[in-house]
Amino acid sequence: MNLRISVTLLGLLATFAAGAVACSDDDGGTTTSSSSTTGTGGGATGGGGAGEGGGATTTSGGATGGGGAGEGGGDGGGPACAALLCDDFESYEGQGANGEKLGAWTVYTAMEGSTVSVDTTKHYSGAKSIKVTTPASTGDNNYKSAMIKFTGTDALPTEANVIHGRMMFFLEAAPTGDVHWTIIDGSGTIPGSDFEGMPYAAQYRYGGQHPTAAGSQLMANYDTPGYWSDPKTGPQTDCWHHAEETTVVPTGAWTCVEFSFDGPKNEMRFWLNGTELADLKVSGTGQGCANNEANYTWKAPAFDSIALGWESYQADSARSMWIDDVVIGTAPIGCPPAQ
């Protein structure tokens, strides 16, 4: 767990199957999950000045301790990254198909026309970023996703089951109607025998749902996707916690987003451009659930998967989003230097 390894581009390898599981959201219609067992997500930060990777991906096996990521240099393979993963995508090429590896990430796409690719038209630092796109969706077949997942690694879950994360993102435009969408997903399994004597999967997610005069209102979401399988392998949850109506997702500009998932506290937190949004902090319970238990505990899983990108669950227009300068770790990270 203390061994640091430098991860170079592995190419497009190893296909895996990931199914979409429908779920009902009393606060916004039908939703779906990107996996019948796990979802995707991230962890967050407060202050602290993390630097950026220097042209390659760097991962470490379960690093802990204070501080964020330092400035990367050269190939990014030395002690530059004090976190679990630091990635500026500079060493990447091409496009990843669903289930294939793209560097340290696994590509997940749903709906024909959804893409995950290396892009040079927009980037926060360096010359490259990851671009995710999803096509317009209509009717009942409206679940779509384009995400990169940090999963299948010895670094996750962490010993303390606390994840911090950061990404720079550029969202071209947000939905103008009622569309539940996700850009950050942290998932895993809740051990023990809480559901009919079995463990079950759970997800912490950040995204949005409702349109307001200011834009698309941000939201925290908790779900247990096993409820939607047959037979059921998890309880019904699909819980929400909306931000204030003026707290909306930024569009048309590079934005620093940080997030934290604290398993022992059943807590999730969210920052925009270095400022914590107190109205998106969830500790134990949110504002409501599809199972009509408003005080239902958002019991955290052992987070073994973090996903970033775009995912939506109702009819929506085409979406494009760029991701750069990602850090996943166990301590607060901070935003990168201004460009």
Short mmCIF file of the C-alpha atoms (twelve columns), coordinates in Angstrom:
data_MODEL
# 
_entry.id   MODEL 
# 
loop_
_atom_site.group_PDB 
_atom_site.id 
_atom_site.type_symbol 
_atom_site.label_atom_id 
_atom_site.label_alt_id 
_atom_site.label_comp_id 
_atom_site.label_asym_id 
_atom_site.label_seq_id 
_atom_site.Cartn_x 
_atom_site.Cartn_y 
_atom_site.Cartn_z 
_atom_site.pdbx_PDB_model_num 
ATOM 1   C CA . MET A 1   0.000   0.000   0.000   1 
ATOM 2   C CA . ASN A 2   2.959   2.367   0.460   1 
ATOM 3   C CA . LEU A 3   4.590   1.551   -2.862  1 
ATOM 4   C CA . ARG A 4   4.309   4.361   -5.410  1 
ATOM 5   C CA . ILE A 5   3.948   3.290   -9.007  1 
ATOM 6   C CA . SER A 6   4.072   5.374   -12.127 1 
ATOM 7   C CA . VAL A 7   1.257   4.515   -14.483 1 
ATOM 8   C CA . THR A 8   1.838   5.110   -18.179 1 
ATOM 9   C CA . LEU A 9   -0.788  4.850   -20.868 1 
ATOM 10  C CA . LEU A 10  -1.865  1.231   -21.037 1 
ATOM 11  C CA . GLY A 11  -3.779  1.605   -24.280 1 
ATOM 12  C CA . LEU A 12  -7.282  0.406   -24.874 1 
ATOM 13  C CA . LEU A 13  -7.541  -2.985  -23.186 1 
ATOM 14  C CA . ALA A 14  -9.841  -5.407  -21.365 1 
ATOM 15  C CA . THR A 15  -13.539 -4.992  -22.032 1 
ATOM 16  C CA . PHE A 16  -15.998 -5.270  -19.168 1 
ATOM 17  C CA . ALA A 17  -19.780 -5.265  -19.084 1 
ATOM 18  C CA . ALA A 18  -21.651 -2.599  -17.138 1 
ATOM 19  C CA . GLY A 19  -25.437 -2.516  -17.110 1 
ATOM 20  C CA . ALA A 20  -27.829 0.338   -16.557 1 
ATOM 21  C CA . VAL A 21  -30.346 -0.200  -13.801 1 
ATOM 22  C CA . ALA A 22  -33.495 1.909   -13.695 1 
ATOM 23  C CA . CYS A 23  -34.664 3.497   -10.500 1 
ATOM 24  C CA . SER A 24  -37.518 5.753   -9.475  1 
ATOM 25  C CA . ASP A 25  -36.847 9.180   -7.998  1 
ATOM 26  C CA . ASP A 26  -39.871 10.779  -6.332  1 
ATOM 27  C CA . ASP A 27  -38.116 14.116  -6.678  1 
ATOM 28  C CA . GLY A 28  -37.566 13.908  -10.385 1 
ATOM 29  C CA . GLY A 29  -38.833 10.939  -12.336 1 
ATOM 30  C CA . THR A 30  -37.076 7.842   -13.565 1 
ATOM 31  C CA . THR A 31  -33.363 7.514   -13.051 1 
ATOM 32  C CA . THR A 32  -30.761 4.909   -13.792 1 
ATOM 33  C CA . SER A 33  -27.457 3.817   -12.384 1 
ATOM 34  C CA . SER A 34  -24.296 3.061   -14.324 1 
ATOM 35  C CA . SER A 35  -23.846 -0.276  -12.620 1 
ATOM 36  C CA . SER A 36  -25.945 -2.920  -10.987 1 
ATOM 37  C CA . THR A 37  -23.381 -3.291  -8.224  1 
ATOM 38  C CA . THR A 38  -21.389 -0.085  -7.992  1 
ATOM 39  C CA . GLY A 39  -21.509 3.415   -9.274  1 
ATOM 40  C CA . THR A 40  -18.858 6.044   -9.523  1 
ATOM 41  C CA . GLY A 41  -17.751 9.089   -7.680  1 
ATOM 42  C CA . GLY A 42  -15.114 11.050  -5.879  1 
ATOM 43  C CA . GLY A 43  -13.791 12.633  -2.768  1 
ATOM 44  C CA . ALA A 44  -13.109 16.167  -1.794  1 
ATOM 45  C CA . THR A 45  -10.973 18.826  -0.426  1 
ATOM 46  C CA . GLY A 46  -10.784 22.057  1.366   1 
ATOM 47  C CA . GLY A 47  -7.902  24.421  1.046   1 
ATOM 48  C CA . GLY A 48  -4.333  23.685  0.283   1 
ATOM 49  C CA . GLY A 49  -2.737  24.419  -3.080  1 
ATOM 50  C CA . ALA A 50  -2.276  21.146  -4.880  1 
ATOM 51  C CA . GLY A 51  -0.142  21.372  -7.935  1 
ATOM 52  C CA . GLU A 52  -0.617  19.640  -11.244 1 
ATOM 53  C CA . GLY A 53  0.843   16.557  -12.806 1 
ATOM 54  C CA . GLY A 54  3.647   17.105  -15.258 1 
ATOM 55  C CA . GLY A 55  2.697   15.141  -18.321 1 
ATOM 56  C CA . ALA A 56  1.820   11.681  -17.060 1 
ATOM 57  C CA . THR A 57  -0.334  9.801   -14.640 1 
ATOM 58  C CA . THR A 58  0.986   9.036   -11.190 1 
ATOM 59  C CA . THR A 59  -0.601  6.705   -8.696  1 
ATOM 60  C CA . SER A 60  0.420   5.526   -5.280  1 
ATOM 61  C CA . GLY A 61  -0.803  2.532   -3.361  1 
ATOM 62  C CA . GLY A 62  -2.848  3.917   -0.532  1 
ATOM 63  C CA . ALA A 63  -0.875  6.978   0.451   1 
ATOM 64  C CA . THR A 64  -2.072  8.773   3.514   1 
ATOM 65  C CA . GLY A 65  -1.029  11.819  5.458   1 
ATOM 66  C CA . GLY A 66  -1.602  15.504  5.204   1 
ATOM 67  C CA . GLY A 67  -1.209  17.854  2.319   1 
ATOM 68  C CA . GLY A 68  -2.350  17.496  -1.215  1 
ATOM 69  C CA . ALA A 69  -0.620  16.709  -4.437  1 
ATOM 70  C CA . GLY A 70  2.568   18.566  -5.145  1 
ATOM 71  C CA . GLU A 71  3.640   19.937  -8.477  1 
ATOM 72  C CA . GLY A 72  4.377   17.229  -10.977 1 
ATOM 73  C CA . GLY A 73  7.523   17.215  -12.998 1 
ATOM 74  C CA . GLY A 74  8.762   15.437  -16.075 1 
ATOM 75  C CA . ASP A 75  7.080   12.072  -16.331 1 
ATOM 76  C CA . GLY A 76  5.109   12.369  -13.094 1 
ATOM 77  C CA . GLY A 77  6.629   9.174   -11.785 1 
ATOM 78  C CA . GLY A 78  8.559   10.456  -8.765  1 
ATOM 79  C CA . PRO A 79  7.367   11.712  -5.390  1 
ATOM 80  C CA . ALA A 80  5.492   14.559  -7.095  1 
ATOM 81  C CA . CYS A 81  2.109   13.030  -6.343  1 
ATOM 82  C CA . ALA A 82  1.396   12.697  -2.640  1 
ATOM 83  C CA . ALA A 83  -2.122  11.468  -3.388  1 
ATOM 84  C CA . LEU A 84  -3.523  8.186   -4.712  1 
ATOM 85  C CA . LEU A 85  -3.784  9.516   -8.267  1 
ATOM 86  C CA . CYS A 86  -2.668  12.698  -10.040 1 
ATOM 87  C CA . ASP A 87  -3.570  12.965  -13.716 1 
ATOM 88  C CA . ASP A 88  -3.297  15.753  -16.286 1 
ATOM 89  C CA . PHE A 89  -3.844  13.377  -19.261 1 
ATOM 90  C CA . GLU A 90  -0.819  14.759  -21.150 1 
ATOM 91  C CA . SER A 91  0.504   11.283  -22.009 1 
ATOM 92  C CA . TYR A 92  -2.825  10.023  -23.358 1 
ATOM 93  C CA . GLU A 93  -3.944  9.490   -26.952 1 
ATOM 94  C CA . GLY A 94  -7.105  8.455   -28.729 1 
ATOM 95  C CA . GLN A 95  -10.543 7.380   -27.589 1 
ATOM 96  C CA . GLY A 96  -11.707 4.687   -25.191 1 
ATOM 97  C CA . ALA A 97  -14.586 2.297   -25.765 1 
ATOM 98  C CA . ASN A 98  -16.842 1.081   -22.978 1 
ATOM 99  C CA . GLY A 99  -14.914 -1.121  -20.556 1 
ATOM 100 C CA . GLU A 100 -11.490 -0.338  -21.973 1 
ATOM 101 C CA . LYS A 101 -8.566  1.098   -20.029 1 
ATOM 102 C CA . LEU A 102 -7.387  4.633   -20.664 1 
ATOM 103 C CA . GLY A 103 -4.322  5.101   -18.491 1 
ATOM 104 C CA . ALA A 104 -5.310  4.618   -14.851 1 
ATOM 105 C CA . TRP A 105 -9.005  4.852   -15.751 1 
ATOM 106 C CA . THR A 106 -11.711 2.514   -17.000 1 
ATOM 107 C CA . VAL A 107 -14.029 3.997   -19.604 1 
ATOM 108 C CA . TYR A 108 -17.782 3.702   -19.043 1 
ATOM 109 C CA . THR A 109 -20.276 4.711   -21.719 1 
ATOM 110 C CA . ALA A 110 -23.992 4.094   -22.114 1 
ATOM 111 C CA . MET A 111 -26.148 4.963   -25.136 1 
ATOM 112 C CA . GLU A 112 -24.802 4.778   -28.676 1 
ATOM 113 C CA . GLY A 113 -22.939 7.954   -29.525 1 
ATOM 114 C CA . SER A 114 -21.543 8.573   -26.028 1 
ATOM 115 C CA . THR A 115 -17.763 9.068   -26.150 1 
ATOM 116 C CA . VAL A 116 -14.710 9.452   -23.919 1 
ATOM 117 C CA . SER A 117 -11.660 10.799  -25.738 1 
ATOM 118 C CA . VAL A 118 -8.409  12.706  -25.345 1 
ATOM 119 C CA . ASP A 119 -8.910  16.257  -26.606 1 
ATOM 120 C CA . THR A 120 -6.660  19.192  -27.493 1 
ATOM 121 C CA . THR A 121 -9.289  21.861  -28.202 1 
ATOM 122 C CA . LYS A 122 -9.808  22.690  -24.510 1 
ATOM 123 C CA . HIS A 123 -7.457  22.114  -21.578 1 
ATOM 124 C CA . TYR A 124 -6.859  23.782  -18.247 1 
ATOM 125 C CA . SER A 125 -3.139  23.051  -18.132 1 
ATOM 126 C CA . GLY A 126 -0.765  21.526  -20.649 1 
ATOM 127 C CA . ALA A 127 -2.179  20.679  -24.054 1 
ATOM 128 C CA . LYS A 128 -4.697  17.874  -23.401 1 
ATOM 129 C CA . SER A 129 -7.813  17.013  -21.437 1 
ATOM 130 C CA . ILE A 130 -10.477 14.304  -21.395 1 
ATOM 131 C CA . LYS A 131 -13.632 15.156  -23.325 1 
ATOM 132 C CA . VAL A 132 -16.880 13.311  -22.610 1 
ATOM 133 C CA . THR A 133 -19.927 13.619  -24.845 1 
ATOM 134 C CA . THR A 134 -23.426 12.176  -24.789 1 
ATOM 135 C CA . PRO A 135 -26.039 12.424  -27.565 1 
ATOM 136 C CA . ALA A 136 -29.531 13.837  -27.261 1 
ATOM 137 C CA . SER A 137 -31.966 11.391  -25.649 1 
ATOM 138 C CA . THR A 138 -35.731 11.141  -25.940 1 
ATOM 139 C CA . GLY A 139 -38.593 8.880   -24.929 1 
ATOM 140 C CA . ASP A 140 -38.209 6.026   -22.479 1 
ATOM 141 C CA . ASN A 141 -34.700 5.003   -23.565 1 
ATOM 142 C CA . ASN A 142 -33.028 8.071   -22.114 1 
ATOM 143 C CA . TYR A 143 -30.250 6.846   -19.796 1 
ATOM 144 C CA . LYS A 144 -26.838 7.959   -21.046 1 
ATOM 145 C CA . SER A 145 -23.359 8.141   -19.611 1 
ATOM 146 C CA . ALA A 146 -19.765 8.999   -20.527 1 
ATOM 147 C CA . MET A 147 -17.423 8.669   -17.543 1 
ATOM 148 C CA . ILE A 148 -13.913 7.705   -16.481 1 
ATOM 149 C CA . LYS A 149 -13.739 5.408   -13.457 1 
ATOM 150 C CA . PHE A 150 -10.843 4.973   -11.030 1 
ATOM 151 C CA . THR A 151 -11.558 1.419   -9.952  1 
ATOM 152 C CA . GLY A 152 -10.033 -2.048  -9.771  1 
ATOM 153 C CA . THR A 153 -6.995  -0.706  -7.909  1 
ATOM 154 C CA . ASP A 154 -5.313  -1.679  -4.645  1 
ATOM 155 C CA . ALA A 155 -5.495  2.006   -3.667  1 
ATOM 156 C CA . LEU A 156 -9.258  1.696   -3.081  1 
ATOM 157 C CA . PRO A 157 -10.910 1.359   -0.693  1 
ATOM 158 C CA . THR A 158 -8.589  3.289   1.592   1 
ATOM 159 C CA . GLU A 159 -7.867  2.096   5.114   1 
ATOM 160 C CA . ALA A 160 -9.902  4.906   6.686   1 
ATOM 161 C CA . ASN A 161 -12.566 4.828   3.937   1 
ATOM 162 C CA . VAL A 162 -12.210 8.581   3.399   1 
ATOM 163 C CA . ILE A 163 -11.792 9.914   -0.148  1 
ATOM 164 C CA . HIS A 164 -10.902 13.419  -1.303  1 
ATOM 165 C CA . GLY A 165 -10.949 14.467  -4.934  1 
ATOM 166 C CA . ARG A 166 -10.560 17.365  -7.315  1 
ATOM 167 C CA . MET A 167 -11.097 18.000  -10.982 1 
ATOM 168 C CA . MET A 168 -11.102 20.973  -13.268 1 
ATOM 169 C CA . PHE A 169 -14.136 20.753  -15.530 1 
ATOM 170 C CA . PHE A 170 -15.647 22.746  -18.375 1 
ATOM 171 C CA . LEU A 171 -19.349 22.043  -18.975 1 
ATOM 172 C CA . GLU A 172 -20.518 23.483  -22.272 1 
ATOM 173 C CA . ALA A 173 -24.162 23.831  -21.208 1 
ATOM 174 C CA . ALA A 174 -26.482 22.453  -18.517 1 
ATOM 175 C CA . PRO A 175 -30.043 21.137  -18.848 1 
ATOM 176 C CA . THR A 176 -32.787 23.756  -18.900 1 
ATOM 177 C CA . GLY A 177 -35.503 21.279  -17.891 1 
ATOM 178 C CA . ASP A 178 -36.007 18.747  -15.092 1 
ATOM 179 C CA . VAL A 179 -33.163 16.304  -15.727 1 
ATOM 180 C CA . HIS A 180 -31.352 14.377  -13.008 1 
ATOM 181 C CA . TRP A 181 -27.655 14.348  -13.885 1 
ATOM 182 C CA . THR A 182 -24.371 13.298  -12.236 1 
ATOM 183 C CA . ILE A 183 -20.761 14.461  -12.661 1 
ATOM 184 C CA . ILE A 184 -19.178 12.761  -9.606  1 
ATOM 185 C CA . ASP A 185 -19.960 9.268   -8.327  1 
ATOM 186 C CA . GLY A 186 -18.378 7.294   -5.479  1 
ATOM 187 C CA . SER A 187 -19.532 3.737   -5.003  1 
ATOM 188 C CA . GLY A 188 -18.810 0.451   -3.312  1 
ATOM 189 C CA . THR A 189 -20.299 -2.230  -1.081  1 
ATOM 190 C CA . ILE A 190 -21.741 -1.870  2.399   1 
ATOM 191 C CA . PRO A 191 -20.365 -4.907  4.243   1 
ATOM 192 C CA . GLY A 192 -22.278 -6.948  6.768   1 
ATOM 193 C CA . SER A 193 -25.806 -8.318  6.696   1 
ATOM 194 C CA . ASP A 194 -28.021 -5.236  6.623   1 
ATOM 195 C CA . PHE A 195 -30.145 -6.331  3.657   1 
ATOM 196 C CA . GLU A 196 -31.771 -9.734  4.127   1 
ATOM 197 C CA . GLY A 197 -28.558 -11.052 5.616   1 
ATOM 198 C CA . MET A 198 -26.399 -9.755  2.766   1 
ATOM 199 C CA . PRO A 199 -24.100 -6.828  1.980   1 
ATOM 200 C CA . TYR A 200 -25.307 -4.406  -0.693  1 
ATOM 201 C CA . ALA A 201 -24.018 -1.690  -3.040  1 
ATOM 202 C CA . ALA A 202 -24.420 2.055   -2.465  1 
ATOM 203 C CA . GLN A 203 -23.503 5.303   -4.249  1 
ATOM 204 C CA . TYR A 204 -22.698 8.872   -3.193  1 
ATOM 205 C CA . ARG A 205 -23.255 11.239  -6.126  1 
ATOM 206 C CA . TYR A 206 -23.009 14.937  -6.911  1 
ATOM 207 C CA . GLY A 207 -24.879 16.489  -9.822  1 
ATOM 208 C CA . GLY A 208 -28.159 18.309  -10.207 1 
ATOM 209 C CA . GLN A 209 -31.786 18.084  -11.255 1 
ATOM 210 C CA . HIS A 210 -34.039 21.135  -11.171 1 
ATOM 211 C CA . PRO A 211 -33.872 24.234  -13.401 1 
ATOM 212 C CA . THR A 212 -33.965 27.600  -11.651 1 
ATOM 213 C CA . ALA A 213 -33.688 31.182  -12.837 1 
ATOM 214 C CA . ALA A 214 -29.942 30.952  -12.171 1 
ATOM 215 C CA . GLY A 215 -29.313 27.657  -13.999 1 
ATOM 216 C CA . SER A 216 -29.314 23.928  -13.154 1 
ATOM 217 C CA . GLN A 217 -29.523 23.570  -9.369  1 
ATOM 218 C CA . LEU A 218 -26.846 21.383  -7.769  1 
ATOM 219 C CA . MET A 219 -27.829 18.299  -5.762  1 
ATOM 220 C CA . ALA A 220 -26.385 15.467  -3.679  1 
ATOM 221 C CA . ASN A 221 -27.855 12.013  -4.299  1 
ATOM 222 C CA . TYR A 222 -27.713 8.645   -2.522  1 
ATOM 223 C CA . ASP A 223 -28.793 5.404   -4.138  1 
ATOM 224 C CA . THR A 224 -28.614 1.651   -3.631  1 
ATOM 225 C CA . PRO A 225 -28.772 0.210   -7.161  1 
ATOM 226 C CA . GLY A 226 -29.427 -3.361  -6.058  1 
ATOM 227 C CA . TYR A 227 -33.030 -2.370  -5.353  1 
ATOM 228 C CA . TRP A 228 -33.649 -2.210  -9.094  1 
ATOM 229 C CA . SER A 229 -32.394 -5.730  -9.823  1 
ATOM 230 C CA . ASP A 230 -34.568 -8.838  -9.942  1 
ATOM 231 C CA . PRO A 231 -34.410 -10.301 -7.360  1 
ATOM 232 C CA . LYS A 232 -33.667 -7.224  -5.269  1 
ATOM 233 C CA . THR A 233 -30.196 -7.097  -3.722  1 
ATOM 234 C CA . GLY A 234 -30.527 -3.810  -1.826  1 
ATOM 235 C CA . PRO A 235 -33.051 -1.578  -0.047  1 
ATOM 236 C CA . GLN A 236 -35.008 1.214   -1.721  1 
ATOM 237 C CA . THR A 237 -33.398 4.608   -1.159  1 
ATOM 238 C CA . ASP A 238 -32.862 7.090   -4.046  1 
ATOM 239 C CA . CYS A 239 -32.419 10.048  -1.700  1 
ATOM 240 C CA . TRP A 240 -31.751 13.699  -2.476  1 
ATOM 241 C CA . HIS A 241 -30.408 16.881  -0.960  1 
ATOM 242 C CA . HIS A 242 -30.831 20.032  -3.059  1 
ATOM 243 C CA . ALA A 243 -28.646 23.101  -2.788  1 
ATOM 244 C CA . GLU A 244 -30.143 26.586  -2.596  1 
ATOM 245 C CA . GLU A 245 -31.871 27.661  -5.815  1 
ATOM 246 C CA . THR A 246 -29.041 30.075  -6.590  1 
ATOM 247 C CA . THR A 247 -26.405 27.326  -6.252  1 
ATOM 248 C CA . VAL A 248 -26.095 26.083  -9.822  1 
ATOM 249 C CA . VAL A 249 -23.488 24.290  -11.899 1 
ATOM 250 C CA . PRO A 250 -21.127 26.708  -13.696 1 
ATOM 251 C CA . THR A 251 -21.055 26.483  -17.493 1 
ATOM 252 C CA . GLY A 252 -18.857 27.846  -20.250 1 
ATOM 253 C CA . ALA A 253 -15.745 28.219  -18.079 1 
ATOM 254 C CA . TRP A 254 -13.129 26.098  -16.350 1 
ATOM 255 C CA . THR A 255 -14.245 25.403  -12.784 1 
ATOM 256 C CA . CYS A 256 -12.478 23.756  -9.860  1 
ATOM 257 C CA . VAL A 257 -14.660 21.229  -8.069  1 
ATOM 258 C CA . GLU A 258 -13.580 19.375  -4.939  1 
ATOM 259 C CA . PHE A 259 -15.473 16.725  -3.014  1 
ATOM 260 C CA . SER A 260 -15.054 14.454  -0.021  1 
ATOM 261 C CA . PHE A 261 -16.716 11.197  0.927   1 
ATOM 262 C CA . ASP A 262 -16.241 10.236  4.585   1 
ATOM 263 C CA . GLY A 263 -17.419 6.685   5.180   1 
ATOM 264 C CA . PRO A 264 -17.227 6.548   8.995   1 
ATOM 265 C CA . LYS A 265 -19.223 9.790   9.258   1 
ATOM 266 C CA . ASN A 266 -21.689 8.960   6.427   1 
ATOM 267 C CA . GLU A 267 -20.799 12.411  5.148   1 
ATOM 268 C CA . MET A 268 -20.249 14.091  1.783   1 
ATOM 269 C CA . ARG A 269 -19.010 17.637  1.084   1 
ATOM 270 C CA . PHE A 270 -18.547 19.803  -2.009  1 
ATOM 271 C CA . TRP A 271 -16.430 22.835  -2.978  1 
ATOM 272 C CA . LEU A 272 -16.516 25.165  -6.005  1 
ATOM 273 C CA . ASN A 273 -13.421 27.209  -6.830  1 
ATOM 274 C CA . GLY A 274 -12.048 26.705  -3.329  1 
ATOM 275 C CA . THR A 275 -15.222 27.614  -1.419  1 
ATOM 276 C CA . GLU A 276 -17.222 24.949  0.382   1 
ATOM 277 C CA . LEU A 277 -20.932 24.940  -0.449  1 
ATOM 278 C CA . ALA A 278 -22.523 24.369  2.949   1 
ATOM 279 C CA . ASP A 279 -25.905 23.749  1.319   1 
ATOM 280 C CA . LEU A 280 -24.493 20.621  -0.369  1 
ATOM 281 C CA . LYS A 281 -23.028 19.052  2.765   1 
ATOM 282 C CA . VAL A 282 -24.846 15.895  3.820   1 
ATOM 283 C CA . SER A 283 -24.149 14.310  7.212   1 
ATOM 284 C CA . GLY A 284 -26.171 11.168  7.778   1 
ATOM 285 C CA . THR A 285 -29.436 12.203  6.120   1 
ATOM 286 C CA . GLY A 286 -30.638 14.472  3.336   1 
ATOM 287 C CA . GLN A 287 -33.945 16.163  2.536   1 
ATOM 288 C CA . GLY A 288 -35.927 13.174  1.307   1 
ATOM 289 C CA . CYS A 289 -35.959 9.723   -0.281  1 
ATOM 290 C CA . ALA A 290 -38.068 7.839   -2.801  1 
ATOM 291 C CA . ASN A 291 -38.799 5.309   -0.046  1 
ATOM 292 C CA . ASN A 292 -40.594 8.121   1.837   1 
ATOM 293 C CA . GLU A 293 -38.231 7.879   4.823   1 
ATOM 294 C CA . ALA A 294 -36.931 11.442  4.935   1 
ATOM 295 C CA . ASN A 295 -34.529 10.637  7.775   1 
ATOM 296 C CA . TYR A 296 -33.083 7.539   6.095   1 
ATOM 297 C CA . THR A 297 -29.350 7.285   6.826   1 
ATOM 298 C CA . TRP A 298 -27.113 7.634   3.769   1 
ATOM 299 C CA . LYS A 299 -24.963 4.706   4.880   1 
ATOM 300 C CA . ALA A 300 -21.627 4.910   3.108   1 
ATOM 301 C CA . PRO A 301 -20.100 1.953   1.292   1 
ATOM 302 C CA . ALA A 302 -16.437 1.007   1.282   1 
ATOM 303 C CA . PHE A 303 -15.568 3.314   -1.624  1 
ATOM 304 C CA . ASP A 304 -13.794 1.238   -4.274  1 
ATOM 305 C CA . SER A 305 -14.779 3.224   -7.383  1 
ATOM 306 C CA . ILE A 306 -14.674 6.926   -8.234  1 
ATOM 307 C CA . ALA A 307 -16.153 8.145   -11.526 1 
ATOM 308 C CA . LEU A 308 -16.111 11.538  -13.223 1 
ATOM 309 C CA . GLY A 309 -17.964 12.690  -16.327 1 
ATOM 310 C CA . TRP A 310 -21.564 13.142  -17.426 1 
ATOM 311 C CA . GLU A 311 -24.498 10.859  -16.706 1 
ATOM 312 C CA . SER A 312 -28.223 11.655  -16.963 1 
ATOM 313 C CA . TYR A 313 -31.455 9.768   -16.444 1 
ATOM 314 C CA . GLN A 314 -34.239 11.603  -18.283 1 
ATOM 315 C CA . ALA A 315 -34.655 12.956  -21.812 1 
ATOM 316 C CA . ASP A 316 -31.875 15.482  -22.366 1 
ATOM 317 C CA . SER A 317 -30.041 17.419  -25.058 1 
ATOM 318 C CA . ALA A 318 -26.558 16.470  -26.233 1 
ATOM 319 C CA . ARG A 319 -23.844 17.250  -23.662 1 
ATOM 320 C CA . SER A 320 -20.114 17.991  -23.854 1 
ATOM 321 C CA . MET A 321 -17.785 18.294  -20.873 1 
ATOM 322 C CA . TRP A 322 -14.000 18.497  -20.485 1 
ATOM 323 C CA . ILE A 323 -11.999 17.193  -17.486 1 
ATOM 324 C CA . ASP A 324 -8.423  18.100  -16.537 1 
ATOM 325 C CA . ASP A 325 -5.979  18.087  -13.606 1 
ATOM 326 C CA . VAL A 326 -7.617  15.365  -11.526 1 
ATOM 327 C CA . VAL A 327 -6.372  14.365  -8.076  1 
ATOM 328 C CA . ILE A 328 -7.793  11.559  -5.927  1 
ATOM 329 C CA . GLY A 329 -6.413  11.205  -2.413  1 
ATOM 330 C CA . THR A 330 -6.996  10.779  1.292   1 
ATOM 331 C CA . ALA A 331 -6.417  14.383  2.410   1 
ATOM 332 C CA . PRO A 332 -7.628  17.824  1.298   1 
ATOM 333 C CA . ILE A 333 -6.160  18.842  -2.062  1 
ATOM 334 C CA . GLY A 334 -7.063  22.385  -3.102  1 
ATOM 335 C CA . CYS A 335 -7.422  23.955  -6.536  1 
ATOM 336 C CA . PRO A 336 -4.513  24.144  -9.010  1 
ATOM 337 C CA . PRO A 337 -2.758  27.438  -9.785  1 
ATOM 338 C CA . ALA A 338 -4.656  29.862  -11.991 1 
ATOM 339 C CA . GLN A 339 -3.825  29.663  -15.686 1 
# 
